Protein backbone atom coordinates (compact mmCIF):
# COMPACT_ATOMS: atom_id res chain seq x y z
CA UNK A 1 0.00 0.00 0.00
CA UNK A 2 1.13 3.55 -0.68
CA UNK A 3 1.21 5.85 2.35
CA UNK A 4 2.16 9.08 0.61
CA UNK A 5 2.51 9.69 -3.08
CA UNK A 6 3.77 12.93 -4.54
CA UNK A 7 3.63 13.71 -8.25
CA UNK A 8 5.27 16.70 -9.94
CA UNK A 9 5.32 18.86 -6.85
CA UNK A 10 6.46 22.45 -7.29
CA UNK A 11 6.56 24.96 -4.44
CA UNK A 12 7.97 28.45 -4.25
CA UNK A 13 8.19 31.15 -1.61
CA UNK A 14 8.01 34.42 -3.51
CA UNK A 15 10.40 34.08 -6.40
CA UNK A 16 12.51 31.38 -4.80
CA UNK A 17 11.72 27.92 -6.11
CA UNK A 18 12.06 25.74 -3.04
CA UNK A 19 10.84 22.45 -4.47
CA UNK A 20 10.91 21.53 -8.15
CA UNK A 21 9.29 18.59 -9.84
CA UNK A 22 9.33 16.26 -6.87
CA UNK A 23 7.79 12.85 -7.49
CA UNK A 24 8.02 10.01 -5.03
CA UNK A 25 6.14 7.24 -3.33
CA UNK A 26 6.42 6.30 0.30
CA UNK A 27 5.15 2.79 0.94
CA UNK A 28 3.21 1.88 4.02
CA UNK A 29 5.66 0.65 6.68
CA UNK A 30 8.66 2.42 5.18
CA UNK A 31 11.32 4.02 7.32
CA UNK A 32 11.82 6.83 4.83
CA UNK A 33 14.63 9.27 5.53
CA UNK A 34 15.15 12.52 3.67
CA UNK A 35 18.77 13.67 3.45
CA UNK A 36 20.53 16.44 1.60
CA UNK A 37 22.56 19.60 2.16
CA UNK A 38 21.25 22.60 4.13
CA UNK A 39 18.61 24.69 2.44
CA UNK A 40 17.58 22.12 -0.16
CA UNK A 41 13.97 21.97 0.96
CA UNK A 42 13.97 18.94 3.28
CA UNK A 43 11.85 20.61 5.94
CA UNK A 44 9.62 22.17 3.30
CA UNK A 45 8.82 18.80 1.74
CA UNK A 46 7.91 17.49 5.21
CA UNK A 47 5.68 20.51 5.81
CA UNK A 48 4.05 20.01 2.44
CA UNK A 49 3.15 16.45 3.39
CA UNK A 50 1.73 17.75 6.67
CA UNK A 51 -0.41 20.25 4.79
CA UNK A 52 1.10 23.37 6.33
CA UNK A 53 3.52 24.58 3.65
CA UNK A 54 1.08 26.81 1.80
CA UNK A 55 0.28 26.76 -1.89
CA UNK A 56 1.93 24.19 -4.13
CA UNK A 57 1.52 22.80 -7.60
CA UNK A 58 1.24 19.08 -8.18
CA UNK A 59 -0.55 16.13 -6.63
CA UNK A 60 -0.12 14.76 -3.15
CA UNK A 61 -2.08 11.77 -1.94
CA UNK A 62 -2.11 10.55 1.64
CA UNK A 63 -3.37 6.98 2.07
CA UNK A 64 -5.13 7.22 -1.26
CA UNK A 65 -6.83 10.55 -0.59
CA UNK A 66 -5.89 13.86 -2.15
CA UNK A 67 -4.24 16.18 0.36
CA UNK A 68 -6.19 19.18 -0.92
CA UNK A 69 -9.44 17.37 -0.12
CA UNK A 70 -8.48 16.63 3.49
CA UNK A 71 -9.53 18.92 6.33
CA UNK A 72 -6.81 19.66 8.91
CA UNK A 73 -8.68 17.41 11.30
CA UNK A 74 -8.89 14.48 8.88
CA UNK A 75 -5.22 14.84 8.08
CA UNK A 76 -4.27 14.96 11.76
CA UNK A 77 -5.92 11.58 12.29
CA UNK A 78 -3.60 10.03 9.73
CA UNK A 79 -0.41 12.07 10.03
CA UNK A 80 1.34 13.12 13.23
CA UNK A 81 4.21 15.58 13.11
CA UNK A 82 7.17 15.85 15.45
CA UNK A 83 8.53 19.35 14.80
CA UNK A 84 12.08 20.54 15.31
CA UNK A 85 11.03 22.61 18.29
CA UNK A 86 8.03 23.62 20.33
CA UNK A 87 7.39 27.11 21.68
CA UNK A 88 7.43 27.12 25.48
CA UNK A 89 5.92 30.54 26.25
CA UNK A 90 2.87 28.98 27.89
CA UNK A 91 4.18 25.64 29.08
CA UNK A 92 1.69 22.86 29.65
CA UNK A 93 2.59 19.82 31.72
CA UNK A 94 3.90 16.67 30.08
CA UNK A 95 0.59 14.83 30.56
CA UNK A 96 -1.44 17.76 29.19
CA UNK A 97 0.83 18.05 26.16
CA UNK A 98 0.56 14.37 25.32
CA UNK A 99 -3.20 14.40 25.84
CA UNK A 100 -3.41 17.11 23.18
CA UNK A 101 -2.51 14.42 20.70
CA UNK A 102 -6.09 13.18 21.14
CA UNK A 103 -7.48 16.47 19.76
CA UNK A 104 -8.22 15.33 16.21
CA UNK A 105 -10.32 12.50 17.63
CA UNK A 106 -12.31 14.61 20.10
CA UNK A 107 -15.25 17.01 19.84
CA UNK A 108 -15.21 20.78 19.91
CA UNK A 109 -14.42 21.24 23.59
CA UNK A 110 -12.13 18.22 23.51
CA UNK A 111 -13.47 16.52 26.61
CA UNK A 112 -11.26 13.50 27.09
CA UNK A 113 -12.67 10.17 28.19
CA UNK A 114 -11.07 7.24 30.04
CA UNK A 115 -9.83 5.73 26.77
CA UNK A 116 -7.92 8.93 25.99
CA UNK A 117 -6.24 8.91 29.39
CA UNK A 118 -5.33 5.27 28.91
CA UNK A 119 -3.74 6.00 25.53
CA UNK A 120 -1.82 8.89 27.06
CA UNK A 121 -0.53 6.61 29.80
CA UNK A 122 0.55 3.98 27.29
CA UNK A 123 2.30 6.56 25.13
CA UNK A 124 4.13 7.94 28.17
CA UNK A 125 5.27 4.48 29.18
CA UNK A 126 6.35 3.66 25.65
CA UNK A 127 8.58 6.72 25.40
CA UNK A 128 9.67 6.48 29.04
CA UNK A 129 8.35 9.83 30.25
CA UNK A 130 5.65 8.57 32.67
CA UNK A 131 7.71 9.70 35.67
CA UNK A 132 7.63 13.26 34.26
CA UNK A 133 3.83 13.42 33.84
CA UNK A 134 3.27 16.45 36.06
CA UNK A 135 6.43 18.34 35.14
CA UNK A 136 6.16 21.41 32.94
CA UNK A 137 7.56 21.18 29.45
CA UNK A 138 10.07 23.99 29.99
CA UNK A 139 11.62 22.10 32.91
CA UNK A 140 12.72 19.16 30.78
CA UNK A 141 15.96 18.41 28.99
CA UNK A 142 16.06 18.36 25.20
CA UNK A 143 15.91 14.57 25.03
CA UNK A 144 13.00 14.35 27.44
CA UNK A 145 11.08 17.03 25.57
CA UNK A 146 11.62 15.24 22.28
CA UNK A 147 10.25 12.04 23.78
CA UNK A 148 7.19 13.95 25.06
CA UNK A 149 6.48 15.25 21.57
CA UNK A 150 6.89 11.76 20.17
CA UNK A 151 4.47 10.47 22.82
CA UNK A 152 2.00 13.12 21.69
CA UNK A 153 2.41 11.93 18.11
CA UNK A 154 1.81 8.32 19.16
CA UNK A 155 -1.26 9.39 21.13
CA UNK A 156 -2.65 10.77 17.89
CA UNK A 157 -2.80 7.15 16.64
CA UNK A 158 -1.61 8.11 13.18
CA UNK A 159 -0.66 5.87 10.29
CA UNK A 160 2.28 8.09 9.41
CA UNK A 161 4.70 10.00 11.64
CA UNK A 162 6.72 12.86 10.16
CA UNK A 163 9.82 13.93 12.09
CA UNK A 164 12.02 16.93 11.42
CA UNK A 165 15.55 16.22 12.64
CA UNK A 166 14.39 14.66 15.90
CA UNK A 167 17.92 13.77 16.96
CA UNK A 168 19.62 17.03 16.01
CA UNK A 169 20.55 18.29 19.48
CA UNK A 170 20.75 14.99 21.34
CA UNK A 171 23.67 12.97 22.63
CA UNK A 172 24.37 9.61 20.93
CA UNK A 173 22.51 7.56 23.56
CA UNK A 174 19.37 9.67 23.20
CA UNK A 175 19.68 9.62 19.41
CA UNK A 176 19.65 5.85 19.38
CA UNK A 177 16.80 5.76 21.89
CA UNK A 178 14.61 7.95 19.66
CA UNK A 179 15.50 6.02 16.52
CA UNK A 180 14.84 2.69 18.23
CA UNK A 181 11.42 3.94 19.33
CA UNK A 182 10.60 4.75 15.72
CA UNK A 183 11.82 1.38 14.50
CA UNK A 184 9.68 -0.32 17.15
CA UNK A 185 6.57 1.63 16.08
CA UNK A 186 7.23 0.61 12.50
CA UNK A 187 7.64 -3.06 13.34
CA UNK A 188 4.93 -3.45 15.98
CA UNK A 189 2.24 -1.17 14.62
CA UNK A 190 3.16 -0.96 10.97
CA UNK A 191 3.52 2.80 11.14
CA UNK A 192 5.17 4.66 8.31
CA UNK A 193 8.07 6.81 9.48
CA UNK A 194 9.20 9.79 7.41
CA UNK A 195 12.17 11.66 8.81
CA UNK A 196 14.44 14.51 7.85
CA UNK A 197 17.95 13.89 9.09
CA UNK A 198 21.42 15.31 8.78
CA UNK A 199 22.98 12.25 10.30
CA UNK A 200 23.92 10.08 7.33
CA UNK A 201 25.00 7.18 9.52
CA UNK A 202 21.71 7.05 11.40
CA UNK A 203 19.97 7.27 8.04
CA UNK A 204 22.05 4.35 6.79
CA UNK A 205 21.37 2.20 9.83
CA UNK A 206 17.63 2.83 10.22
CA UNK A 207 16.22 3.91 6.88
CA UNK A 208 15.02 1.31 4.42
CA UNK A 209 14.64 3.95 1.73
CA UNK A 210 16.40 7.27 1.46
CA UNK A 211 15.60 10.39 -0.53
CA UNK A 212 18.62 12.47 -1.44
CA UNK A 213 17.42 16.00 -2.07
CA UNK A 214 19.57 18.60 -3.78
CA UNK A 215 18.59 22.17 -4.65
CA UNK A 216 14.91 21.38 -4.29
CA UNK A 217 15.08 18.44 -6.69
CA UNK A 218 15.13 14.70 -6.21
CA UNK A 219 18.69 13.59 -6.72
CA UNK A 220 18.06 9.97 -5.95
CA UNK A 221 15.68 7.64 -4.12
CA UNK A 222 16.64 4.17 -3.04
CA UNK A 223 18.14 1.89 -0.43
CA UNK A 224 20.94 3.23 1.78
CA UNK A 225 23.41 1.10 -0.16
CA UNK A 226 22.32 2.65 -3.45
CA UNK A 227 22.07 6.27 -2.30
CA UNK A 228 24.98 6.59 0.11
CA UNK A 229 27.86 6.24 -2.30
CA UNK A 230 30.92 8.46 -2.30
CA UNK A 231 30.10 9.79 -5.73
CA UNK A 232 26.49 10.71 -4.88
CA UNK A 233 27.40 12.40 -1.64
CA UNK A 234 30.32 14.35 -3.05
CA UNK A 235 28.17 15.56 -5.91
CA UNK A 236 25.39 16.84 -3.65
CA UNK A 237 27.17 17.89 -0.46
CA UNK A 238 30.29 19.17 -2.26
CA UNK A 239 32.82 17.72 0.12
CA UNK A 240 34.92 14.58 0.12
CA UNK A 241 33.14 11.64 1.77
CA UNK A 242 34.59 8.29 2.51
CA UNK A 243 32.11 5.44 2.40
CA UNK A 244 32.80 1.91 3.58
CA UNK A 245 30.79 -0.98 4.89
CA UNK A 246 29.75 -0.59 8.51
CA UNK A 247 31.13 -3.39 10.68
CA UNK A 248 27.66 -3.68 12.26
CA UNK A 249 26.20 -5.16 9.13
CA UNK A 250 25.34 -4.65 5.54
CA UNK A 251 24.96 -0.85 5.67
CA UNK A 252 27.30 1.89 4.51
CA UNK A 253 29.25 4.05 6.93
CA UNK A 254 29.95 7.61 5.87
CA UNK A 255 32.82 9.79 7.07
CA UNK A 256 33.28 13.32 5.76
CA UNK A 257 36.99 13.80 5.15
CA UNK A 258 38.62 16.91 6.69
CA UNK A 259 41.21 18.77 4.66
CA UNK A 260 44.15 17.73 6.80
CA UNK A 261 43.50 14.05 6.08
CA UNK A 262 43.37 14.50 2.33
CA UNK A 263 46.34 13.15 0.44
CA UNK B 1 -2.48 11.82 36.50
CA UNK B 2 -6.08 11.38 37.57
CA UNK B 3 -7.69 8.18 36.41
CA UNK B 4 -11.35 9.18 36.81
CA UNK B 5 -13.35 9.83 33.70
CA UNK B 6 -13.77 13.57 33.21
CA UNK B 7 -11.54 15.64 35.49
CA UNK B 8 -11.87 18.58 33.13
CA UNK B 9 -15.61 18.84 33.71
CA UNK B 10 -15.27 18.47 37.46
CA UNK B 11 -12.58 21.14 37.63
CA UNK B 12 -14.69 23.39 35.42
CA UNK B 13 -17.79 23.03 37.61
CA UNK B 14 -15.93 23.53 40.87
CA UNK B 15 -14.17 26.60 39.51
CA UNK B 16 -17.28 28.16 37.99
CA UNK B 17 -19.29 27.61 41.14
CA UNK B 18 -16.65 29.17 43.41
CA UNK B 19 -16.15 32.18 41.18
CA UNK B 20 -19.90 32.69 40.71
CA UNK B 21 -20.34 32.84 44.49
CA UNK B 22 -17.52 35.40 44.74
CA UNK B 23 -19.01 37.41 41.87
CA UNK B 24 -22.45 37.38 43.53
CA UNK B 25 -20.95 38.45 46.85
CA UNK B 26 -19.09 41.36 45.28
CA UNK B 27 -22.21 42.36 43.35
CA UNK B 28 -24.17 42.42 46.64
CA UNK B 29 -21.44 44.52 48.18
CA UNK B 30 -21.56 46.88 45.20
CA UNK B 31 -25.34 47.13 45.46
CA UNK B 32 -25.21 47.84 49.17
CA UNK B 33 -22.63 50.59 49.21
CA UNK B 34 -22.99 53.96 47.52
CA UNK B 35 -22.81 57.71 47.96
CA UNK B 36 -26.12 57.66 49.80
CA UNK B 37 -24.77 55.31 52.44
CA UNK B 38 -24.75 51.59 53.27
CA UNK B 39 -27.84 49.44 53.00
CA UNK B 40 -26.57 46.06 54.11
CA UNK B 41 -29.69 45.20 56.08
CA UNK B 42 -32.20 46.35 53.54
CA UNK B 43 -30.56 44.89 50.48
CA UNK B 44 -32.19 41.44 50.77
CA UNK B 45 -35.61 42.94 51.47
CA UNK B 46 -35.27 45.00 48.32
CA UNK B 47 -33.85 42.25 46.14
CA UNK B 48 -36.61 39.82 47.08
CA UNK B 49 -39.20 42.58 47.16
CA UNK B 50 -40.19 41.92 50.75
CA UNK B 51 -42.19 44.50 52.61
CA UNK B 52 -40.70 47.01 55.01
CA UNK B 53 -38.06 48.77 52.91
CA UNK B 54 -37.74 52.37 51.92
CA UNK B 55 -39.01 52.90 48.34
CA UNK B 56 -36.41 55.65 47.84
CA UNK B 57 -33.57 53.26 48.62
CA UNK B 58 -35.15 50.66 46.36
CA UNK B 59 -35.17 53.13 43.50
CA UNK B 60 -31.52 54.04 44.07
CA UNK B 61 -30.54 50.40 44.11
CA UNK B 62 -32.58 49.29 41.09
CA UNK B 63 -32.20 52.37 38.89
CA UNK B 64 -28.67 53.52 39.72
CA UNK B 65 -26.57 50.85 41.36
CA UNK B 66 -28.01 47.78 39.64
CA UNK B 67 -27.30 48.82 36.01
CA UNK B 68 -23.90 50.01 37.08
CA UNK B 69 -23.03 46.68 38.70
CA UNK B 70 -24.20 44.86 35.57
CA UNK B 71 -22.10 47.19 33.43
CA UNK B 72 -19.03 46.78 35.65
CA UNK B 73 -19.37 42.99 35.60
CA UNK B 74 -19.84 42.87 31.81
CA UNK B 75 -17.03 45.30 31.06
CA UNK B 76 -14.66 43.53 33.43
CA UNK B 77 -15.53 40.13 32.00
CA UNK B 78 -15.16 41.34 28.42
CA UNK B 79 -11.83 43.05 28.95
CA UNK B 80 -10.36 40.14 30.90
CA UNK B 81 -11.54 37.66 28.28
CA UNK B 82 -10.33 39.97 25.50
CA UNK B 83 -6.89 40.03 27.09
CA UNK B 84 -6.89 36.25 27.42
CA UNK B 85 -7.79 35.75 23.75
CA UNK B 86 -5.23 38.25 22.46
CA UNK B 87 -2.58 36.61 24.62
CA UNK B 88 -3.40 33.22 23.12
CA UNK B 89 -3.59 34.49 19.54
CA UNK B 90 -0.34 36.42 19.72
CA UNK B 91 1.30 34.02 22.17
CA UNK B 92 2.33 36.97 24.28
CA UNK B 93 1.37 37.35 27.94
CA UNK B 94 1.54 41.14 27.62
CA UNK B 95 -1.08 41.51 24.91
CA UNK B 96 -4.29 43.23 25.98
CA UNK B 97 -6.97 45.30 24.19
CA UNK B 98 -5.88 48.53 25.89
CA UNK B 99 -2.15 48.07 25.43
CA UNK B 100 -2.57 47.02 21.80
CA UNK B 101 -4.54 50.19 21.07
CA UNK B 102 -7.70 48.24 20.19
CA UNK B 103 -9.71 50.00 22.89
CA UNK B 104 -8.38 53.39 21.73
CA UNK B 105 -9.34 52.67 18.14
CA UNK B 106 -12.88 51.76 19.09
CA UNK B 107 -13.17 54.91 21.21
CA UNK B 108 -12.20 57.02 18.18
CA UNK B 109 -14.75 55.19 16.06
CA UNK B 110 -17.42 55.72 18.72
CA UNK B 111 -16.67 59.44 19.10
CA UNK B 112 -16.73 60.05 15.34
CA UNK B 113 -20.04 58.20 15.10
CA UNK B 114 -21.48 60.32 17.90
CA UNK B 115 -20.31 63.51 16.20
CA UNK B 116 -22.20 62.42 13.10
CA UNK B 117 -25.22 61.72 15.27
CA UNK B 118 -25.44 57.97 14.63
CA UNK B 119 -27.67 55.77 16.75
CA UNK B 120 -26.10 54.67 20.05
CA UNK B 121 -27.57 51.19 19.58
CA UNK B 122 -26.23 50.40 16.10
CA UNK B 123 -24.20 53.17 14.50
CA UNK B 124 -21.86 53.87 17.39
CA UNK B 125 -20.93 50.24 18.19
CA UNK B 126 -20.37 49.49 14.50
CA UNK B 127 -18.12 52.53 14.11
CA UNK B 128 -16.30 51.48 17.27
CA UNK B 129 -15.83 48.00 15.82
CA UNK B 130 -14.40 49.41 12.59
CA UNK B 131 -12.07 51.59 14.66
CA UNK B 132 -10.85 48.65 16.71
CA UNK B 133 -10.27 46.44 13.66
CA UNK B 134 -8.38 49.32 12.03
CA UNK B 135 -5.98 49.83 14.93
CA UNK B 136 -5.55 46.09 15.38
CA UNK B 137 -4.65 45.67 11.71
CA UNK B 138 -2.21 48.58 11.98
CA UNK B 139 -0.48 47.15 15.06
CA UNK B 140 -0.27 43.67 13.52
CA UNK B 141 1.17 44.99 10.26
CA UNK B 142 3.70 47.09 12.19
CA UNK B 143 4.87 44.14 14.25
CA UNK B 144 4.84 41.31 11.72
CA UNK B 145 7.43 40.40 9.18
CA UNK B 146 6.51 38.63 5.97
CA UNK B 147 3.56 36.81 7.46
CA UNK B 148 1.38 37.04 10.54
CA UNK B 149 3.08 34.00 12.00
CA UNK B 150 6.30 35.94 12.59
CA UNK B 151 5.09 38.62 14.97
CA UNK B 152 7.89 40.43 16.74
CA UNK B 153 7.19 40.73 20.45
CA UNK B 154 8.96 44.04 20.96
CA UNK B 155 7.49 45.78 17.93
CA UNK B 156 4.07 44.51 18.97
CA UNK B 157 4.26 46.24 22.33
CA UNK B 158 5.98 49.33 20.97
CA UNK B 159 3.52 49.59 18.08
CA UNK B 160 0.61 49.12 20.49
CA UNK B 161 1.86 51.77 22.90
CA UNK B 162 2.39 54.29 20.11
CA UNK B 163 -0.98 53.57 18.49
CA UNK B 164 -2.57 53.87 21.92
CA UNK B 165 -0.88 57.25 22.55
CA UNK B 166 -1.93 58.44 19.11
CA UNK B 167 -5.52 57.35 19.77
CA UNK B 168 -5.49 59.31 23.05
CA UNK B 169 -4.36 62.41 21.18
CA UNK B 170 -7.00 61.95 18.48
CA UNK B 171 -9.70 61.50 21.13
CA UNK B 172 -8.68 64.73 22.89
CA UNK B 173 -8.43 66.51 19.54
CA UNK B 174 -11.90 65.39 18.44
CA UNK B 175 -13.46 66.39 21.73
CA UNK B 176 -11.63 69.75 21.83
CA UNK B 177 -12.92 70.85 18.45
CA UNK B 178 -16.48 69.78 19.08
CA UNK B 179 -19.29 71.81 20.58
CA UNK B 180 -21.66 68.90 21.01
CA UNK B 181 -22.57 68.11 24.56
CA UNK B 182 -22.70 64.40 23.73
CA UNK B 183 -18.99 63.80 23.85
CA UNK B 184 -17.85 66.49 26.26
CA UNK B 185 -16.56 64.07 28.86
CA UNK B 186 -12.89 63.76 27.96
CA UNK B 187 -12.11 61.93 31.17
CA UNK B 188 -14.82 59.40 30.43
CA UNK B 189 -13.05 58.37 27.24
CA UNK B 190 -9.48 58.59 28.46
CA UNK B 191 -9.71 57.08 31.93
CA UNK B 192 -12.80 54.95 31.68
CA UNK B 193 -15.87 55.66 33.71
CA UNK B 194 -18.92 53.58 34.52
CA UNK B 195 -21.12 56.43 35.72
CA UNK B 196 -22.58 57.39 32.34
CA UNK B 197 -24.67 54.24 32.08
CA UNK B 198 -28.40 53.88 32.56
CA UNK B 199 -31.02 51.15 32.68
CA UNK B 200 -32.24 51.71 29.14
CA UNK B 201 -28.81 50.84 27.73
CA UNK B 202 -28.76 47.36 29.32
CA UNK B 203 -29.91 45.56 26.10
CA UNK B 204 -26.67 46.63 24.36
CA UNK B 205 -24.79 44.39 26.75
CA UNK B 206 -26.81 41.31 25.75
CA UNK B 207 -24.99 41.26 22.42
CA UNK B 208 -21.85 40.36 24.33
CA UNK B 209 -23.14 37.04 25.65
CA UNK B 210 -22.95 35.24 22.25
CA UNK B 211 -19.34 36.44 21.99
CA UNK B 212 -18.57 34.78 25.34
CA UNK B 213 -20.13 31.54 24.12
CA UNK B 214 -18.23 31.54 20.83
CA UNK B 215 -14.96 32.10 22.66
CA UNK B 216 -15.70 29.39 25.22
CA UNK B 217 -16.42 26.91 22.43
CA UNK B 218 -13.00 27.71 21.00
CA UNK B 219 -11.12 27.25 24.26
CA UNK B 220 -9.65 23.90 23.22
CA UNK B 221 -8.32 25.20 19.89
CA UNK B 222 -6.89 28.16 21.83
CA UNK B 223 -4.90 25.70 23.93
CA UNK B 224 -3.45 24.25 20.77
CA UNK B 225 -2.70 27.71 19.36
CA UNK B 226 -0.41 28.26 22.35
CA UNK B 227 1.83 25.59 20.80
CA UNK B 228 2.26 27.77 17.72
CA UNK B 229 0.24 27.86 14.53
CA UNK B 230 2.03 24.97 12.85
CA UNK B 231 1.72 22.69 15.84
CA UNK B 232 -1.96 23.56 16.09
CA UNK B 233 -2.42 22.70 12.42
CA UNK B 234 -0.60 19.38 12.93
CA UNK B 235 -3.16 18.56 15.61
CA UNK B 236 -6.05 19.15 13.27
CA UNK B 237 -6.94 22.79 13.93
CA UNK B 238 -8.10 24.96 11.03
CA UNK B 239 -5.83 27.76 12.16
CA UNK B 240 -7.04 30.48 9.80
CA UNK B 241 -10.70 30.01 10.69
CA UNK B 242 -10.08 29.86 14.43
CA UNK B 243 -7.64 32.79 14.39
CA UNK B 244 -9.89 35.19 12.55
CA UNK B 245 -13.10 34.12 14.29
CA UNK B 246 -11.47 34.81 17.65
CA UNK B 247 -9.92 38.06 16.50
CA UNK B 248 -13.19 39.45 15.14
CA UNK B 249 -15.37 38.19 18.01
CA UNK B 250 -13.02 39.70 20.56
CA UNK B 251 -12.71 43.03 18.78
CA UNK B 252 -16.50 43.16 18.49
CA UNK B 253 -17.19 42.63 22.17
CA UNK B 254 -14.39 44.98 23.24
CA UNK B 255 -15.83 47.68 20.94
CA UNK B 256 -19.27 47.20 22.46
CA UNK B 257 -18.04 47.76 26.00
CA UNK B 258 -15.69 50.62 25.10
CA UNK B 259 -18.74 52.56 23.81
CA UNK B 260 -20.27 52.27 27.27
CA UNK B 261 -17.27 52.53 29.54
CA UNK B 262 -14.51 54.44 27.76
CA UNK B 263 -10.91 53.26 27.98
CA UNK B 264 -10.29 51.03 30.96
CA UNK B 265 -6.80 49.64 30.91
CA UNK B 266 -4.95 46.61 32.26
CA UNK B 267 -7.97 44.50 33.29
CA UNK B 268 -7.14 42.18 30.41
CA UNK B 269 -3.62 41.88 31.72
CA UNK B 270 -4.09 41.41 35.45
CA UNK B 271 -6.95 38.91 35.47
CA UNK B 272 -5.66 36.38 32.90
CA UNK B 273 -2.23 36.55 34.46
CA UNK B 274 -3.48 35.79 37.97
CA UNK B 275 -5.61 32.90 36.77
CA UNK B 276 -2.83 31.50 34.61
CA UNK B 277 -0.65 31.29 37.71
CA UNK B 278 -3.46 29.62 39.67
CA UNK B 279 -4.95 27.31 37.04
CA UNK B 280 -2.29 26.74 34.40
CA UNK B 281 -2.69 27.43 30.69
CA UNK B 282 -5.86 25.41 29.93
CA UNK B 283 -8.41 27.76 28.36
CA UNK B 284 -11.33 25.53 29.24
CA UNK B 285 -10.69 26.73 32.81
CA UNK B 286 -9.29 30.16 31.97
CA UNK B 287 -12.23 31.36 29.84
CA UNK B 288 -14.89 30.94 32.57
CA UNK B 289 -12.39 32.12 35.19
CA UNK B 290 -11.67 35.33 33.28
CA UNK B 291 -15.36 36.03 32.63
CA UNK B 292 -16.36 35.60 36.29
CA UNK B 293 -13.13 36.91 37.80
CA UNK B 294 -12.91 39.91 35.47
CA UNK B 295 -16.48 40.85 36.38
CA UNK B 296 -15.70 40.60 40.09
CA UNK B 297 -12.51 42.60 39.69
CA UNK B 298 -14.15 45.53 37.97
CA UNK B 299 -17.09 45.59 40.40
CA UNK B 300 -14.59 45.94 43.25
CA UNK B 301 -12.48 48.52 41.36
CA UNK B 302 -15.63 50.51 40.61
CA UNK B 303 -16.70 50.29 44.23
CA UNK B 304 -13.33 51.78 45.21
CA UNK B 305 -13.68 54.47 42.56
CA UNK B 306 -17.11 55.37 43.89
CA UNK B 307 -16.23 55.38 47.58
CA UNK B 308 -12.56 56.38 47.95
CA UNK B 309 -12.98 60.11 47.16
CA UNK B 310 -14.76 61.89 49.99
CA UNK B 311 -16.79 63.83 47.47
CA UNK B 312 -17.98 62.66 44.05
CA UNK B 313 -16.09 59.80 42.45
CA UNK B 314 -13.05 59.09 40.33
CA UNK B 315 -12.90 57.33 36.92
CA UNK B 316 -12.50 53.60 37.47
CA UNK B 317 -9.67 53.53 34.92
CA UNK B 318 -7.46 55.23 37.52
CA UNK B 319 -7.90 52.32 39.91
CA UNK B 320 -7.32 49.64 37.27
CA UNK B 321 -4.23 51.45 35.99
CA UNK B 322 -2.86 51.93 39.51
CA UNK B 323 -3.10 48.18 40.04
CA UNK B 324 -2.40 47.05 36.49
CA UNK B 325 0.55 49.16 35.39
CA UNK B 326 2.90 47.89 38.14
CA UNK B 327 1.91 44.32 37.27
CA UNK B 328 2.62 45.02 33.60
CA UNK B 329 6.05 46.41 34.50
CA UNK B 330 6.73 43.39 36.67
CA UNK B 331 5.78 41.01 33.84
CA UNK B 332 7.97 42.89 31.38
CA UNK B 333 10.86 42.83 33.82
CA UNK B 334 10.47 39.11 34.39
CA UNK B 335 10.11 38.35 30.68
CA UNK B 336 13.41 40.06 29.97
CA UNK B 337 15.36 38.12 32.56
Interface residues (C-beta under 8 A of the other chain):
Chain A: X47 X50 X51 X52 X71 X72 X73 X74 X75 X76 X77 X79 X80 X81 X83 X86 X87 X89 X90 X91 X92 X93 X95 X96 X100 X101 X103 X104 X106 X108 X109 X110 X111 X112 X113 X114 X117 X120 X121 X133 X134 X156
Chain B: X1 X2 X3 X5 X6 X8 X9 X88 X91 X92 X93 X217 X219 X220 X223 X224 X226 X227 X228 X230 X231 X233 X234 X235 X236 X237 X238 X239 X276 X280 X281 X282 X284
